[in-house]
Amino acid sequence: MRLKDKVAIVTGAASGIGKEIAIIFAREGAKVAIADLDQKAADATASEIDPTGKRVVGVAMDVANEQQVDDGTAKVSRRLEVSTSLSAMPASRSWPPSSILNSPNGNG
Ligand SMILES: NC(=O)c1ccc[n+]([C@@H]2O[C@H](COP(=O)([O-])OP(=O)(O)OC[C@H]3O[C@@H](n4cnc5c(N)ncnc54)[C@H](O)[C@@H]3O)[C@@H](O)[C@H]2O)c1
């Protein structure tokens, strides 16, 4: 578990070398975003690696497009990192906290 509590965005990970890297990262404890041009293929690979959808998610992005990379990274932050905060949230607190809603990268 060399990557426990890390979040990795693996680009071109719906297939081939990227997919194999994503499998190894997930096995080593990382939460992984399967980033690819093809959202459907990314989602299929994500659910193949983690059928629960909690630790591995698909995200569409063209790595050559800065705006798409920024948007995709923000989505990953909300879907993977925020889920960690949720598990530690006292029942009396409202969800989602305004610090996350107001943050451009979802890190509060
Ligand atoms: N140097 C070497 O020895 C060597 C060996 C094998 C592969 N390669 C290169 O590594 C790369 C990956 O090979 P592979 O076999 O895994 O290929 P692959 O086609 O199986 O996988 C590439 C993935 O990247 C995605 N992708 C392509 N362009 C993208 C973009 N702009 N943004 C996001 N995702 C994108 C594709 O949709 C696909 O899912 C290729 O460029 C290949 O030529 C190099």
The ligand as a Tripos MOL2 file, in Angstrom:
@<TRIPOS>MOLECULE
LIG
   44    48     1     0     0
SMALL
NO_CHARGES

@<TRIPOS>ATOM
      1 N1          8.3150    4.2520  -26.3190 N.am      1 LIG1
      2 C1          7.8260    3.0090  -26.3330 C.2       1 LIG1
      3 O1          8.5280    2.0200  -26.2640 O.2       1 LIG1
      4 C2          6.3420    2.8380  -26.3930 C.ar      1 LIG1
      5 C3          5.8190    1.5560  -26.2730 C.ar      1 LIG1
      6 C4          4.4400    1.4170  -26.3120 C.ar      1 LIG1
      7 C5          3.6410    2.5520  -26.4700 C.ar      1 LIG1
      8 N2          4.2170    3.7840  -26.6090 N.ar      1 LIG1
      9 C6          3.3730    4.9750  -26.7650 C.3       1 LIG1
     10 O2          2.6620    5.1810  -25.5480 O.3       1 LIG1
     11 C7          1.3830    5.7320  -25.8500 C.3       1 LIG1
     12 C8          0.2710    4.8590  -25.2380 C.3       1 LIG1
     13 O3          0.2720    3.5660  -25.8410 O.3       1 LIG1
     14 P1         -0.8930    2.5480  -25.5460 P.3       1 LIG1
     15 O4         -0.4940    1.2520  -26.1570 O.co2     1 LIG1
     16 O5         -1.2250    2.5800  -24.0880 O.co2     1 LIG1
     17 O6         -2.0720    3.1890  -26.4370 O.3       1 LIG1
     18 P2         -3.6430    2.9810  -26.3470 P.3       1 LIG1
     19 O7         -4.1950    3.4920  -27.6330 O.co2     1 LIG1
     20 O8         -4.0220    1.6020  -25.8980 O.co2     1 LIG1
     21 O9         -4.0940    3.9560  -25.1720 O.3       1 LIG1
     22 C9         -4.0120    5.3440  -25.2920 C.3       1 LIG1
     23 C10        -5.1930    5.9530  -24.5550 C.3       1 LIG1
     24 O10        -4.9770    7.3540  -24.5070 O.3       1 LIG1
     25 C11        -6.1670    8.0260  -24.8430 C.3       1 LIG1
     26 N3         -5.8000    9.3050  -25.4040 N.ar      1 LIG1
     27 C12        -5.2460    9.5730  -26.6130 C.ar      1 LIG1
     28 N4         -5.0530   10.8870  -26.7610 N.ar      1 LIG1
     29 C13        -5.4910   11.4730  -25.6210 C.ar      1 LIG1
     30 C14        -5.5670   12.8400  -25.1770 C.ar      1 LIG1
     31 N5         -5.1590   13.8460  -25.9450 N.pl3     1 LIG1
     32 N6         -6.0640   13.0760  -23.9350 N.ar      1 LIG1
     33 C15        -6.4870   12.0670  -23.1590 C.ar      1 LIG1
     34 N7         -6.4390   10.7660  -23.5260 N.ar      1 LIG1
     35 C16        -5.9560   10.4710  -24.7500 C.ar      1 LIG1
     36 C17        -6.8780    7.1030  -25.8330 C.3       1 LIG1
     37 O11        -8.2630    7.3660  -25.8790 O.3       1 LIG1
     38 C18        -6.5380    5.7370  -25.2620 C.3       1 LIG1
     39 O12        -7.4890    5.2950  -24.3250 O.3       1 LIG1
     40 C19         1.2850    5.8020  -27.3790 C.3       1 LIG1
     41 O13         1.6280    7.1290  -27.7670 O.3       1 LIG1
     42 C20         2.3270    4.8170  -27.8350 C.3       1 LIG1
     43 O14         2.8170    5.1580  -29.1180 O.3       1 LIG1
     44 C21         5.5520    3.9170  -26.5480 C.ar      1 LIG1
@<TRIPOS>BOND
     1     1     2 1
     2     2     3 2
     3     2     4 1
     4     4     5 ar
     5     4    44 ar
     6     5     6 ar
     7     6     7 ar
     8     7     8 ar
     9     8     9 1
    10     8    44 ar
    11     9    10 1
    12     9    42 1
    13    10    11 1
    14    11    12 1
    15    11    40 1
    16    12    13 1
    17    13    14 1
    18    14    15 2
    19    14    16 1
    20    14    17 1
    21    17    18 1
    22    18    19 2
    23    18    20 1
    24    18    21 1
    25    21    22 1
    26    22    23 1
    27    23    24 1
    28    23    38 1
    29    24    25 1
    30    25    26 1
    31    25    36 1
    32    26    27 ar
    33    26    35 ar
    34    27    28 ar
    35    28    29 ar
    36    29    30 ar
    37    29    35 ar
    38    30    31 1
    39    30    32 ar
    40    32    33 ar
    41    33    34 ar
    42    34    35 ar
    43    36    37 1
    44    36    38 1
    45    38    39 1
    46    40    41 1
    47    40    42 1
    48    42    43 1
@<TRIPOS>SUBSTRUCTURE
     1 LIG1         1 GROUP 0 **** ****
